[in-house]
Amino acid sequence: MVAKQASRVAMQPDSVLHQLLKRKYFPQSTFFDAPRHYQPSYTWGSLLRTKDLLAAGLRWRVGTGNAVPIRGVPWLPWQFSFQLILPPKALQNSTKVAALVTSSGWNEALVRSEFSAADADCILNIPLCADPGADELIWHYERSGKFSVKSAYDLACQLS
């Protein structure tokens, strides 16, 4: 149940709880990069203990791609890793997923030239909306993308 609250902190940056905890515990980073403090509150310490489970189940749903870096964050629908198998050939570390998208969809020539065949196929199979919304963190193990305690428990059992 604590993981459910932690998922709200991670997935809802506009929430009051996220803003309050960010101001105190991770002002210069994300929830996942938040440093451990010497004497955290009981609540913050409990939330931190769920970070590994959340990291194993959360990934980015690509909307515009402007907020999602190509490297270092989970955004591919691979089981368990959600990241590239091999790094791109020439793209810089800070390049966002938006660089791979044109007005008519994925830039297939660029994707195939930069990524391994498996990564390229995975990227090109991600559906893009004609009117993309914002990029958002989703819980991969639920069709709705919303965190559920049941699927988190199942994932925790698989991981242990």
N, C-alpha and C positions, 0 to 999 in steps of 0.2 A: 504494500500500500504506500510505503514511503516513495518507491520508484514512481508511482503515479504523480505524486506531488513534484518530484524532481523532473519528470517529463514535462510538466506544465511550466516549470522554470526554464527548461531548455527550449521548448517548442513555442512558447508564447511570450516573445520579448516585449509585448505591449502590456502585459499583465502587471498589476501593482506588485505582486510578490516578486516577479523577475526584477523589476526596477529597484525595489527595496534591497534585495540581496545583491544585486549588481553593484549598487552604490557602496555597500559595505564590504563585500567579499571579492568581487572581481571587476573593479571599475575599468581596467585596461584590457580585459580579455573576455573570452566567452565562458559559459558555465563549464564546458569541458576542459578548458585551459586554466581554470581557477586554481590558484595555489592553495595549499593546505596552510591554515593559520595555526599559530601556536596554541591558542585556547579558543577554538570556535564554539559557537553556541551549540547546544544539543541538536537543534533543528538543522543547522548547517552541516554539522558532522554527519548526521543521518543521511542527508541528501547526497553528500559526497560519496558515501559508501555505495550508492547506486549508479555512479557514473559509468563504471565498466559495463554493466548490464545495458544501460541506455545506449552507450556507444556501439554495442553489438547489434542493436535493433533499429536505431535511427538512421535515416539517410535523407538526402535532399531530393525533393521533387522539383524538377527543373521547370520553371515558368519562363521568365525572360533569360535566365542564366547569368544575370548581372551580379548576383550575390554569391555564386558558387564557383570557387576556384577549381580548375581541372585537377590539380594535384593536392593531395593531403586531406581531402574531405570525402565522406561517403556520399556518392551520388549515382552510382551505377546499380542496377537491380540484380547484382550477383548475390548469391546466398552467402552470408556471413562476413564478407569483406566490404562490399559496396564500393570498392576502389579499383583503380586501374591495375591490371596485371603487370604491364610494363609501362614505364613513363613515355610520354610523347617524345618524338625525335628532336624537334627543334623549338617547340613552344616553351616560353619562359615559365618559371614557377608561379608567377603571379597572374598568368592568363586565366580569364574566366570562361566558363562554358559558353557564354554569349558569343565568343569569338568563333565558335563552331556552327553557329546558326545564321541562316540567311532569312530573308523575308518569306521564302517559300519552303523552309524547313531546314534540315541538317545540311551542311555543306559537305556532301558525300566525298568529293575529291580530297578536301582537306583532311577529313576524318580518316579516310583510308590511307593517306600518305603519312599521317602523323602517328597512328596507333597500330598496335598488333592486330592481326585479323580478328582474334576473339574480342578484343576491346572494341574495335571498330564495329563489328556486328552488333554487339550489345548497345553501343551508343546509338547506332542508326535505327535500332528497334524501339528506342524510347519514343513514345508518341509526343508530339508537340501540338499545342493548341494553336488555332488560327489567331486567337486573341489571348496571348499568354498572360497569366497573372503573375504575382510575385513568387519568387522561389520560396519554398517552405520546407521545414523539417517535418518528416512524416515517420510513423512507426511502420516499418516494412512488413511486419507480421500480421497486420490487419488490413483487409481490403479497403477499409475507409481511411486508413492512414492515421487513425487515432489510437493512442496508447490504450492497451487493455491489460489488466492485471493477469488475466488468464494466459494470454499469449506471452507475457513477460515471464510468468512462472514456467511455461513450457520451454522458453528459450534458456532460462536459468538452469533448468534440468539438463538440457542438451549441452550447455557449456561446462557443466560440472562433471 
